[in-house]
Amino acid sequence: MTHINTKIQSYIVPGRRVHLSGIGGVSMSPLAEVLHSIGLLVQGSDMSESESVQRLRSMGIQVTVGHRAEAIEGAEFLIRTAAIRDGNPEIAAAKEKGLPVFERAEAWGAMMQQYENAVCIAGTHGKTTTTSMTTHIFMAAGVDPTVMIGGTLPMLHSGYRVGKGDTIILESCEYRNSFLYFFPTVAVVLNVEADHLDFFKDLDDIKASFRRFAKLTPENGYIVANADDPGAMDALKGLPLFTFGCQEGADCRAENLVWRYGRPEFDVVVKGEVYTHLTLQVAGRHNLSNALAAASAAYVLGVPSRAVRLGLEGFFGAGRRFEYKGICRGARVYDDYAHHPAELHALLEMARSLGYQRVICAFQPHTYTRTQALFDDFVRELRTADIAVLTDIYAAREKNTTGISSADLVREIPGAQYCPTLEETAQTLQKLAREGDLILTVGAGDIYTAGETIVRQERELHPIIP
């Protein structure tokens, strides 16, 4: 095993004071709570007020709004999100004082060493849903897990929980090699495809990173891999694997598969014997694969089959994963986080299987580098929608150095419409909507607000609409 070297473990000690820059973030707020629960003196800052910030304050954690040098006063070390760079005033002040600054992933890696079971779920896409499914299973098994998900799970009313059991379940991101700080006892690899090419050199570089991640598991641990995904199987070639999928020879397979309104019902068969029978409440072949991954992680850790069935049959989706928003002029409006061509493919394939007259896809590309690197793939997938509506690219951490625009995609997609702003996107969707349509707002940025706008306006006109 070769982890990225870090000295943070010596700082994770009760009584030491830590400052978290970006404390209100989706994986920083649970980290703050975990550190607080084991006796560290936690403080932090965030750019804005939020429910997460208010929750942390209610626990006695001091949180300031805005990033200022004086905010780190009293801290012995800092933890920052990957989005916060060296020029941030808090980071600059820490370095001037000689205080160590660690990445969020380093801290989670240090924390997971305190658990007997660390289930780390990685992949180019599907991580949030599979981590959510796994959480449902382990909650049904009564093991009281600690959980960190990159999205909201309705059962938790958040993206995390701090449990008292011996299991931690984490969504594990490959960006900037973050997951190489982790200490998985069960490393789940869902798929390996080209993405984050603003950091990785190419697909081979990505595969090498996933292989390093898988090799972090100890000899008595498990590498759970998708037998149906060529990228994953190539990246992990020669390693001892527990595989899942529909391929002949996979250790965990779906058999006797029946589709009902886009939702799969099947036997989960492990090494030739039926482990459980599942009727999923979420649609699509991608969710069949995600469920097999979650069931496999449960199986290798000895979770009873009954908990797998109860957990997965009680799973209705994670936040922003084909999340129902409401109705607009008779059309049903859903939102999804898909921001990679493979995710778009899975989403639109599933959507077309549901029997709607038209599938209208409002898409917001995420980052300039991804849009440019995967341009032809995005065009291919968006052409499969009956109508594609594109708003401008969500920059996230980037600046547009190439001049690429969503308008470039629109020119390659017959019938597509370009709406530079979210306000124009909402207006266009409202005009297009009619009975029998499925409207999807899709992307990892703030495209969901367009769907929420048209649903809210419809409710204001017709208050009885659900």
C-alpha positions as CSV (number, residue, x, y, z in Angstrom):
1,M,0.0,0.0,0.0
2,T,1.3,3.5,-0.9
3,H,-0.6,6.4,0.5
4,I,0.2,10.0,-0.1
5,N,2.5,11.0,2.8
6,T,0.8,13.2,5.3
7,K,1.5,14.2,8.9
8,I,-2.1,15.1,9.8
9,Q,-2.5,12.0,12.0
10,S,-0.3,13.5,14.7
11,Y,-2.7,16.6,14.8
12,I,-5.9,14.6,15.1
13,V,-5.7,14.7,18.9
14,P,-8.3,15.7,21.5
15,G,-7.7,19.2,22.8
16,R,-5.9,20.5,19.7
17,R,-7.6,23.5,17.9
18,V,-8.3,23.2,14.2
19,H,-9.6,25.8,11.8
20,L,-11.6,24.6,8.8
21,S,-11.7,26.9,5.8
22,G,-14.9,26.3,3.9
23,I,-16.5,24.6,7.0
24,G,-20.0,24.8,5.5
25,G,-19.2,22.6,2.5
26,V,-20.8,19.3,1.8
27,S,-17.9,17.2,3.1
28,M,-16.4,19.8,5.5
29,S,-19.4,20.2,7.8
30,P,-19.5,16.5,8.6
31,L,-15.8,16.5,9.1
32,A,-16.2,19.4,11.5
33,E,-18.8,17.4,13.4
34,V,-16.7,14.2,13.5
35,L,-13.6,16.1,14.8
36,H,-15.7,17.9,17.4
37,S,-17.2,14.6,18.5
38,I,-13.7,13.1,19.3
39,G,-12.6,16.1,21.3
40,L,-10.9,18.5,19.0
41,L,-11.6,22.2,19.4
42,V,-13.1,23.1,16.1
43,Q,-13.6,26.5,14.5
44,G,-14.0,27.6,10.9
45,S,-15.2,30.0,8.2
46,D,-17.4,29.9,5.2
47,M,-18.3,32.4,2.5
48,S,-22.0,32.5,3.4
49,E,-24.6,31.6,6.0
50,S,-26.2,28.2,5.5
51,E,-28.1,25.5,7.4
52,S,-24.8,23.6,7.8
53,V,-23.2,26.7,9.4
54,Q,-26.2,27.1,11.7
55,R,-26.1,23.5,12.7
56,L,-22.4,23.7,13.6
57,R,-22.9,26.8,15.7
58,S,-25.7,25.0,17.6
59,M,-23.1,22.4,18.6
60,G,-20.8,25.1,20.0
61,I,-18.5,25.4,17.0
62,Q,-17.5,29.0,16.2
63,V,-18.0,29.9,12.5
64,T,-17.3,33.2,10.9
65,V,-18.6,34.4,7.5
66,G,-16.0,35.5,5.0
67,H,-12.4,34.5,4.7
68,R,-10.1,36.8,6.7
69,A,-6.6,36.3,8.1
70,E,-7.7,37.1,11.7
71,A,-10.3,34.2,11.6
72,I,-7.6,31.6,12.1
73,E,-6.5,33.1,15.5
74,G,-5.8,30.4,18.0
75,A,-5.7,27.5,15.6
76,E,-2.8,25.0,15.6
77,F,-3.5,23.7,12.1
78,L,-5.9,24.3,9.2
79,I,-7.9,22.1,6.9
80,R,-9.2,23.4,3.6
81,T,-11.4,22.3,0.8
82,A,-9.8,21.6,-2.6
83,A,-11.4,24.7,-4.0
84,I,-9.5,27.0,-1.6
85,R,-6.1,28.0,-3.0
86,D,-2.9,29.3,-1.5
87,G,-3.9,32.9,-2.2
88,N,-6.8,32.7,0.2
89,P,-6.1,35.1,3.1
90,E,-6.5,32.4,5.8
91,I,-4.1,30.0,4.0
92,A,-1.6,32.8,3.5
93,A,-1.9,33.8,7.1
94,A,-1.4,30.2,8.3
95,K,1.7,29.8,6.1
96,E,3.1,33.1,7.5
97,K,2.6,31.8,11.0
98,G,4.2,28.4,10.2
99,L,0.9,26.5,10.8
100,P,0.4,23.3,8.8
101,V,-2.3,23.3,6.2
102,F,-4.0,20.0,5.2
103,E,-6.5,19.1,2.5
104,R,-9.9,17.9,3.4
105,A,-9.2,14.4,2.0
106,E,-6.2,14.1,4.3
107,A,-8.4,14.6,7.3
108,W,-11.0,12.1,6.1
109,G,-8.2,9.6,5.5
110,A,-6.9,10.1,9.0
111,M,-10.4,9.7,10.5
112,M,-11.3,6.5,8.7
113,Q,-8.3,4.7,10.3
114,Q,-10.4,4.7,13.5
115,Y,-13.0,2.4,11.9
116,E,-12.8,-1.4,11.4
117,N,-14.6,-1.1,8.1
118,A,-14.0,1.7,5.6
119,V,-16.2,1.4,2.5
120,C,-14.9,3.8,-0.1
121,I,-17.0,4.1,-3.2
122,A,-15.1,5.5,-6.3
123,G,-15.8,5.9,-10.0
124,T,-16.1,8.5,-12.7
125,H,-19.9,8.5,-12.1
126,G,-22.5,6.8,-9.9
127,K,-20.7,7.5,-6.7
128,T,-23.4,9.5,-4.9
129,T,-26.2,7.1,-5.7
130,T,-24.1,4.0,-4.8
131,T,-22.9,5.5,-1.6
132,S,-26.5,6.4,-0.8
133,M,-27.7,2.8,-1.6
134,T,-24.9,1.4,0.6
135,T,-26.0,3.7,3.4
136,H,-29.5,2.4,3.2
137,I,-28.3,-1.2,3.4
138,F,-26.0,-0.6,6.4
139,M,-28.7,1.4,8.2
140,A,-31.2,-1.4,7.6
141,A,-28.6,-3.8,9.1
142,G,-28.4,-1.7,12.3
143,V,-24.6,-1.1,12.2
144,D,-25.0,2.7,12.9
145,P,-22.5,3.8,10.2
146,T,-20.7,7.1,9.8
147,V,-21.5,8.4,6.3
148,M,-20.2,11.1,3.9
149,I,-22.1,11.5,0.6
150,G,-21.5,14.2,-2.0
151,G,-25.2,14.9,-2.1
152,T,-28.4,14.9,0.0
153,L,-29.9,11.6,1.0
154,P,-33.6,12.1,2.0
155,M,-33.4,9.4,4.7
156,L,-30.6,11.5,6.4
157,H,-32.0,14.9,5.5
158,S,-28.4,15.8,4.7
159,G,-25.3,14.3,3.0
160,Y,-23.8,12.8,6.1
161,R,-24.3,11.2,9.5
162,V,-22.0,10.6,12.4
163,G,-22.6,7.1,13.8
164,K,-21.2,5.2,16.7
165,G,-20.6,1.9,14.9
166,D,-17.4,0.4,13.4
167,T,-18.2,1.2,9.8
168,I,-17.6,4.4,7.8
169,I,-19.0,4.8,4.2
170,L,-17.5,7.5,2.0
171,E,-18.0,8.8,-1.5
172,S,-14.4,8.8,-2.8
173,C,-13.4,11.3,-5.5
174,E,-10.5,10.9,-7.8
175,Y,-10.1,14.6,-8.6
176,R,-6.6,15.8,-7.7
177,N,-6.0,12.2,-6.4
178,S,-8.0,12.9,-3.3
179,F,-8.9,9.3,-2.7
180,L,-5.2,8.3,-2.4
181,Y,-5.3,9.8,1.1
182,F,-7.9,7.2,2.1
183,F,-7.5,3.9,3.9
184,P,-10.3,1.7,2.4
185,T,-10.9,-1.8,3.7
186,V,-13.5,-2.2,0.9
187,A,-12.6,-0.2,-2.3
188,V,-15.5,-0.1,-4.7
189,V,-14.7,0.9,-8.3
190,L,-17.8,1.6,-10.4
191,N,-16.3,2.8,-13.7
192,V,-13.2,4.5,-15.0
193,E,-13.6,6.9,-17.9
194,A,-12.0,10.2,-19.1
195,D,-12.8,13.1,-16.8
196,H,-11.2,15.9,-14.8
197,L,-8.8,16.4,-17.7
198,D,-7.8,19.8,-16.2
199,F,-5.8,17.7,-13.7
200,F,-5.2,14.2,-15.2
201,K,-3.1,14.0,-18.4
202,D,-5.2,11.4,-20.1
203,L,-7.3,8.3,-19.6
204,D,-4.2,6.2,-18.8
205,D,-3.3,8.6,-16.0
206,I,-6.8,8.3,-14.6
207,K,-6.6,4.5,-14.8
208,A,-3.3,4.6,-12.9
209,S,-4.9,6.7,-10.2
210,F,-7.7,4.2,-9.7
211,R,-5.3,1.3,-9.6
212,R,-3.3,3.1,-6.9
213,F,-6.6,3.6,-5.0
214,A,-7.6,0.0,-5.2
215,K,-4.2,-1.1,-4.1
216,L,-4.6,0.8,-0.8
217,T,-6.8,-2.0,0.5
218,P,-5.1,-4.3,3.0
219,E,-4.6,-8.0,2.4
220,N,-7.7,-8.8,4.3
221,G,-9.7,-6.1,2.5
222,Y,-11.7,-6.3,-0.7
223,I,-11.6,-4.6,-4.1
224,V,-15.1,-4.6,-5.5
225,A,-15.1,-3.8,-9.3
226,N,-17.6,-3.5,-12.1
227,A,-17.1,-6.4,-14.5
228,D,-19.3,-4.6,-17.1
229,D,-17.0,-1.6,-17.3
230,P,-13.9,-2.0,-19.6
231,G,-12.1,1.0,-18.0
232,A,-12.4,-0.4,-14.5
233,M,-11.4,-3.9,-15.5
234,D,-8.4,-2.6,-17.5
235,A,-7.3,-0.3,-14.6
236,L,-7.5,-3.2,-12.1
237,K,-6.1,-6.0,-14.2
238,G,-4.3,-8.6,-12.2
239,L,-5.5,-7.5,-8.8
240,P,-7.7,-9.8,-6.6
241,L,-11.2,-8.6,-7.3
242,F,-14.7,-9.3,-6.2
243,T,-16.7,-8.4,-9.4
244,F,-20.3,-7.4,-10.0
245,G,-22.3,-7.0,-13.2
246,C,-24.3,-8.8,-15.8
247,Q,-21.2,-10.4,-17.4
248,E,-20.9,-14.2,-17.2
249,G,-18.3,-15.0,-14.5
250,A,-19.0,-12.0,-12.3
251,D,-19.0,-12.9,-8.6
252,C,-22.3,-10.9,-8.0
253,R,-24.7,-11.0,-10.9
254,A,-28.3,-9.9,-11.7
255,E,-30.3,-12.9,-12.9
256,N,-34.0,-13.4,-13.9
257,L,-34.1,-9.7,-14.7
258,V,-37.5,-8.2,-15.5
259,W,-38.2,-4.5,-16.3
260,R,-41.3,-2.8,-15.0
261,Y,-41.9,0.8,-16.1
262,G,-38.1,1.2,-16.4
263,R,-37.4,-0.3,-13.0
264,P,-35.6,-3.6,-12.6
265,E,-36.6,-6.6,-10.6
266,F,-34.1,-9.4,-10.3
267,D,-32.3,-12.0,-8.2
268,V,-28.9,-11.0,-6.8
269,V,-26.8,-14.2,-7.3
270,V,-23.4,-14.5,-5.6
271,K,-21.1,-17.3,-6.8
272,G,-24.0,-19.3,-8.1
273,E,-26.4,-18.9,-5.1
274,V,-29.3,-16.5,-4.7
275,Y,-28.3,-13.9,-2.1
276,T,-31.5,-11.9,-2.3
277,H,-34.3,-10.7,-4.6
278,L,-34.8,-7.0,-5.4
279,T,-37.4,-4.8,-6.8
280,L,-35.8,-1.4,-7.2
281,Q,-37.8,1.8,-6.8
282,V,-35.3,3.7,-9.1
283,A,-35.2,3.3,-12.8
284,G,-32.5,2.6,-15.3
285,R,-29.7,0.1,-16.1
286,H,-27.2,2.3,-14.4
287,N,-29.1,1.9,-11.1
288,L,-29.2,-1.8,-11.6
289,S,-25.4,-1.6,-11.7
290,N,-25.2,0.7,-8.7
291,A,-27.4,-1.7,-6.7
292,L,-25.2,-4.6,-7.5
293,A,-22.2,-2.6,-6.3
294,A,-23.9,-1.7,-3.0
295,A,-25.0,-5.3,-2.6
296,S,-21.5,-6.6,-3.2
297,A,-20.0,-4.2,-0.6
298,A,-22.5,-5.5,1.9
299,Y,-21.9,-9.2,1.0
300,V,-18.2,-9.1,1.5
301,L,-18.7,-7.6,4.9
302,G,-21.2,-10.2,5.9
303,V,-24.3,-8.1,5.9
304,P,-27.5,-10.3,6.0
305,S,-29.4,-10.5,2.7
306,R,-32.6,-9.2,4.4
307,A,-30.9,-5.9,5.1
308,V,-29.8,-5.6,1.4
309,R,-33.4,-6.2,0.3
310,L,-34.9,-3.8,2.9
311,G,-32.3,-1.1,2.3
312,L,-32.5,-1.1,-1.5
313,E,-36.2,-1.5,-1.8
314,G,-36.6,1.5,0.5
315,F,-34.3,3.6,-1.7
316,F,-36.1,6.2,-3.8
317,G,-33.1,8.2,-5.0
318,A,-30.6,10.7,-3.7
319,G,-31.0,14.5,-4.0
320,R,-30.4,15.7,-7.6
321,R,-30.5,12.2,-8.9
322,F,-33.6,12.1,-11.1
323,E,-35.3,14.1,-8.3
324,Y,-38.9,14.9,-8.9
325,K,-39.6,18.6,-8.7
326,G,-43.2,19.1,-9.8
327,I,-45.4,19.9,-12.8
328,C,-45.4,22.7,-15.4
329,R,-48.3,22.9,-17.9
330,G,-48.9,19.1,-17.6
331,A,-45.2,18.2,-18.0
332,R,-43.4,16.4,-15.2
333,V,-40.1,18.1,-14.1
334,Y,-37.1,16.2,-12.8
335,D,-33.6,17.3,-11.9
336,D,-30.4,15.3,-12.3
337,Y,-26.7,16.0,-11.5
338,A,-25.4,14.3,-14.6
339,H,-22.4,16.2,-16.0
340,H,-20.4,13.6,-17.8
341,P,-21.4,12.1,-21.2
342,A,-21.7,8.6,-19.7
343,E,-24.1,10.0,-17.0
344,L,-26.1,11.8,-19.7
345,H,-26.3,8.5,-21.6
346,A,-27.6,6.6,-18.6
347,L,-30.1,9.3,-17.7
348,L,-31.5,9.9,-21.2
349,E,-31.6,6.1,-21.9
350,M,-33.6,5.6,-18.7
351,A,-35.9,8.6,-19.4
352,R,-36.8,7.3,-22.9
353,S,-37.9,4.0,-21.4
354,L,-40.5,5.7,-19.2
355,G,-43.1,6.2,-21.9
356,Y,-43.3,10.0,-22.1
357,Q,-44.3,11.6,-25.4
358,R,-41.2,13.9,-25.4
359,V,-38.0,14.2,-23.3
360,I,-36.9,17.8,-23.0
361,C,-33.3,18.1,-21.7
362,A,-32.1,21.4,-20.3
363,F,-28.4,21.0,-19.9
364,Q,-25.8,23.1,-18.2
365,P,-22.2,21.9,-19.1
366,H,-19.9,21.9,-16.1
367,T,-16.4,23.4,-16.6
368,Y,-14.8,24.6,-19.8
369,T,-12.1,21.9,-19.8
370,R,-14.6,19.0,-19.6
371,T,-16.8,20.6,-22.3
372,Q,-13.9,21.0,-24.6
373,A,-12.3,17.6,-23.9
374,L,-15.6,15.6,-24.3
375,F,-17.3,17.9,-26.8
376,D,-18.2,15.2,-29.4
377,D,-19.5,12.9,-26.6
378,F,-21.8,15.6,-25.2
379,V,-23.1,16.3,-28.7
380,R,-23.8,12.6,-29.3
381,E,-25.8,12.1,-26.1
382,L,-27.7,15.4,-26.3
383,R,-28.9,14.5,-29.8
384,T,-30.9,11.7,-28.2
385,A,-33.2,14.0,-26.4
386,D,-36.4,15.1,-28.3
387,I,-35.4,18.7,-27.5
388,A,-32.2,20.0,-26.0
389,V,-32.0,23.4,-24.3
390,L,-28.5,24.5,-23.3
391,T,-27.6,27.3,-21.0
392,D,-24.1,28.7,-20.6
393,I,-21.2,26.6,-19.1
394,Y,-20.9,26.6,-15.3
395,A,-17.4,27.7,-14.7
396,A,-16.9,26.2,-11.2
397,R,-13.2,26.5,-10.4
398,E,-12.1,27.6,-14.0
399,K,-11.7,30.6,-16.2
400,N,-12.6,30.4,-19.9
401,T,-9.2,30.5,-21.6
402,T,-10.4,28.9,-24.9
403,G,-13.6,30.9,-25.6
404,I,-15.8,27.7,-25.7
405,S,-19.5,28.2,-25.2
406,S,-22.7,26.2,-25.0
407,A,-23.6,27.8,-28.3
408,D,-20.9,25.7,-29.9
409,L,-22.7,22.6,-28.7
410,V,-26.1,23.9,-29.9
411,R,-24.7,24.3,-33.5
412,E,-24.0,20.6,-33.6
413,I,-27.4,19.4,-32.2
414,P,-30.4,19.6,-34.5
415,G,-33.3,21.5,-33.0
416,A,-31.4,22.6,-29.9
417,Q,-32.0,26.0,-28.3
418,Y,-29.4,28.2,-26.7
419,C,-30.4,30.2,-23.6
420,P,-27.4,32.2,-22.2
421,T,-29.0,32.7,-18.8
422,L,-31.0,30.5,-16.4
423,E,-33.9,33.0,-16.5
424,E,-34.1,32.6,-20.3
425,T,-33.8,28.8,-19.8
426,A,-36.8,28.8,-17.5
427,Q,-38.8,30.9,-19.9
428,T,-38.0,28.6,-22.8
429,L,-38.9,25.5,-20.8
430,Q,-42.2,27.0,-19.7
431,K,-43.1,27.8,-23.4
432,L,-42.1,24.3,-24.5
433,A,-43.9,22.3,-21.8
434,R,-47.0,20.4,-22.6
435,E,-49.0,17.4,-21.2
436,G,-47.1,14.1,-21.7
437,D,-43.6,15.7,-21.6
438,L,-40.7,14.9,-19.3
439,I,-38.6,17.9,-18.6
440,L,-35.1,17.3,-17.2
441,T,-32.8,20.0,-15.8
442,V,-29.3,18.5,-15.9
443,G,-25.9,19.4,-14.7
444,A,-23.7,19.8,-11.7
445,G,-24.1,23.6,-11.4
446,D,-27.2,25.6,-10.6
447,I,-29.4,24.5,-13.5
448,Y,-31.8,23.0,-11.0
449,T,-33.1,26.5,-10.3
450,A,-34.6,26.7,-13.7
451,G,-36.8,23.7,-13.0
452,E,-37.7,25.0,-9.6
453,T,-38.7,28.3,-11.1
454,I,-41.2,26.9,-13.6
455,V,-42.6,24.5,-11.0
456,R,-43.0,27.4,-8.4
457,Q,-44.7,29.6,-11.0
458,E,-47.1,26.8,-11.9
459,R,-48.0,26.3,-8.3
460,E,-48.7,30.0,-7.9
461,L,-51.1,29.8,-10.8
462,H,-52.6,26.5,-9.7
463,P,-52.1,26.0,-6.0
464,I,-53.7,22.5,-5.9
465,I,-50.9,21.0,-8.2
466,P,-48.7,18.6,-6.2
